[in-house]
Amino acid sequence: MALLHVNFSSSVLGVCTNMEVILPQKGSFTQTEENTYPVLYLLHGMSDDCTIWGRRTSIERYAAKYGITVVMPSAQLSYYSDMVYGSRFFTFFSEELPAICHDFFPRISQKREDTFVAGLSMGGYGAFKLAMRRPEKYAFAGSLSGAMDIKNNVLHPEVWKLAFGGNDMITGSENDLFHLSSKLKESGKEIPEFYFSCGTSD
């Protein structure tokens, strides 16, 4: 496995940003018929950045075991949203980042069935939002202690205002996971698999 720290320019965000990438080397047993590898986009929580998964988990060992690419980007305090007062992070994560990754790393599979997204806390919310709004791109979404019911979350109001503009702007919007889940169910589109895990004290 190769562990890469990548600093790159985003035209959507208008700044340089970072990601860490765990990349299988030639010969992995999960290589597809097209000579590509499955990919997991792994999203951090509100107080972290792209380095947190490598520093505090065994993600590289798991990636080596299963032979997958893991992309761990930085999201700042965006809630993976096109912010009311800030940058277009949802557009970045849903459109620009996958294109950049496929350009930088051509052996990352572009097939839906090989593409997964998961995250912790804020990242769990972001993972579900990406999969619900772009179900054609992701086969699976996982949330670990995700901040899902953002409308009723009273923590960090300053972050809420920047990302969402206020609670009164969330209900029924493209940031409301309950609205998105109903919309996805009624759309007739193929629905990704969803996994949610949360502790009793989260």
C-alpha positions in Angstrom: 0.0 0.0 0.0 1.1 3.6 -0.7 0.1 6.4 1.7 0.0 9.8 -0.1 -0.6 13.3 1.2 -1.9 15.4 -1.7 -2.1 19.2 -1.8 -4.0 20.4 -4.8 -5.9 23.3 -6.3 -9.7 23.3 -6.3 -11.4 25.5 -8.8 -14.8 25.0 -7.1 -13.4 26.1 -3.7 -11.0 28.7 -5.1 -8.2 27.5 -2.9 -5.6 24.8 -2.4 -6.8 22.0 -0.2 -5.6 18.6 1.0 -6.4 14.9 1.0 -4.7 11.8 2.1 -5.0 8.7 -0.1 -4.2 5.0 0.7 -3.5 3.4 -2.7 -3.2 -0.3 -3.4 -0.1 -1.4 -5.2 -0.1 -3.7 -8.2 -1.2 -7.3 -7.4 -4.0 -6.7 -4.9 -6.5 -9.5 -4.9 -9.5 -7.1 -5.2 -8.4 -5.7 -8.5 -11.3 -5.6 -10.9 -11.4 -7.0 -14.4 -10.7 -3.5 -15.7 -7.5 -3.3 -13.7 -9.0 -0.8 -11.3 -9.6 -0.8 -7.5 -12.7 0.0 -5.4 -12.7 3.3 -3.6 -13.9 4.5 -0.3 -14.3 8.2 0.3 -13.8 8.6 4.1 -15.0 11.9 5.6 -13.8 13.4 8.9 -15.8 15.0 11.7 -16.1 18.7 12.6 -13.0 19.1 14.7 -10.7 17.1 12.5 -9.0 17.1 9.0 -7.8 14.7 6.4 -5.1 13.3 8.6 -7.3 12.0 11.5 -8.1 8.6 10.1 -4.5 7.7 9.5 -3.5 9.0 13.0 -6.2 7.5 15.1 -7.5 4.4 13.3 -6.3 1.2 11.6 -7.7 2.3 8.2 -4.4 1.6 6.3 -4.4 -2.0 7.7 -8.0 -2.5 6.7 -7.4 -1.0 3.2 -4.5 -3.4 2.7 -6.6 -6.4 3.9 -9.4 -5.6 1.4 -7.3 -4.0 -1.4 -9.3 -0.8 -1.7 -8.3 2.8 -2.3 -9.3 5.2 0.5 -9.6 8.9 -0.2 -9.6 11.1 3.0 -10.2 14.8 2.1 -10.4 17.9 4.2 -13.7 19.6 4.6 -13.1 22.3 7.2 -16.4 23.3 9.0 -18.5 23.0 5.9 -20.9 20.2 6.9 -20.2 18.9 3.3 -22.6 21.6 2.1 -22.7 24.4 -0.4 -22.5 26.9 2.5 -24.8 29.9 2.8 -21.8 31.9 4.0 -18.8 30.1 2.6 -17.6 27.8 -0.2 -19.4 25.2 -2.3 -18.2 22.1 -0.5 -21.1 19.8 -1.6 -20.3 20.6 -5.2 -16.6 20.0 -4.5 -17.2 16.6 -2.9 -19.9 15.4 -5.3 -18.4 16.6 -8.6 -14.9 18.0 -8.5 -13.2 15.7 -6.0 -14.1 12.4 -7.8 -13.0 13.8 -11.1 -9.7 15.0 -9.6 -9.1 11.6 -8.0 -9.8 9.7 -11.3 -7.4 12.1 -13.0 -4.6 11.7 -10.5 -5.2 8.0 -9.9 -6.6 6.3 -13.1 -6.8 2.9 -11.4 -9.6 4.0 -9.1 -12.8 2.4 -10.4 -15.5 4.8 -11.7 -18.2 2.2 -11.4 -21.0 2.8 -8.9 -20.7 -0.7 -7.5 -17.1 0.0 -6.6 -17.7 3.4 -5.0 -18.4 3.9 -1.3 -18.6 6.8 1.1 -18.6 6.9 4.9 -17.8 9.3 7.7 -17.7 10.1 11.4 -20.0 12.7 13.0 -20.2 15.6 10.6 -18.7 13.2 8.0 -21.4 10.7 8.6 -24.0 13.4 7.8 -22.0 14.2 4.7 -21.8 10.6 3.6 -25.5 10.1 3.8 -26.2 13.4 2.0 -23.8 12.6 -0.8 -25.4 9.1 -1.3 -29.0 10.5 -1.1 -28.4 13.3 -3.5 -26.1 11.3 -5.9 -27.4 7.8 -5.6 -26.2 7.0 -9.1 -22.6 7.4 -7.9 -22.5 5.4 -4.6 -23.3 1.8 -3.8 -22.9 2.2 -0.1 -22.9 5.0 2.6 -21.9 4.6 6.2 -22.4 6.9 9.1 -20.5 6.5 12.4 -22.1 8.6 15.2 -23.4 10.9 12.4 -24.9 14.3 13.1 -28.0 13.4 11.2 -30.9 15.5 12.6 -29.2 18.8 12.0 -32.4 20.9 12.4 -32.6 20.0 16.1 -29.0 20.1 16.9 -28.3 23.1 19.1 -24.5 22.7 19.4 -22.1 25.1 17.6 -24.7 27.6 16.3 -22.0 29.7 14.7 -21.1 26.7 12.4 -24.7 26.1 11.7 -25.2 29.6 10.5 -22.3 29.6 8.2 -23.2 26.2 6.6 -27.0 26.4 6.6 -28.0 30.0 7.3 -30.1 28.9 10.3 -32.5 26.2 11.4 -35.4 27.8 9.6 -33.7 27.2 6.3 -33.1 23.4 6.8 -36.5 21.8 6.7 -37.4 20.5 3.3 -34.1 21.7 1.8 -31.3 19.7 0.1 -29.5 19.7 3.5 -32.4 17.9 5.3 -31.7 14.2 5.4 -35.3 13.3 6.3 -36.5 15.2 3.2 -33.8 13.7 1.0 -34.6 10.1 2.1 -38.3 10.6 1.3 -37.4 12.2 -2.0 -35.0 9.3 -2.9 -37.6 6.7 -2.0 -40.1 8.3 -4.3 -37.6 8.9 -7.2 -37.6 5.3 -8.4 -33.7 5.4 -8.6 -31.6 2.6 -7.3 -31.0 3.2 -3.6 -27.6 2.8 -2.1 -27.1 0.6 0.9 -27.0 2.6 4.2 -25.3 1.7 7.4 -25.7 3.7 10.6 -23.9 3.1 13.9 -24.2 5.3 17.0 -23.2 4.8 20.7 -25.6 5.4 23.6 -23.7 8.5 24.7 -23.3 10.1 21.2 
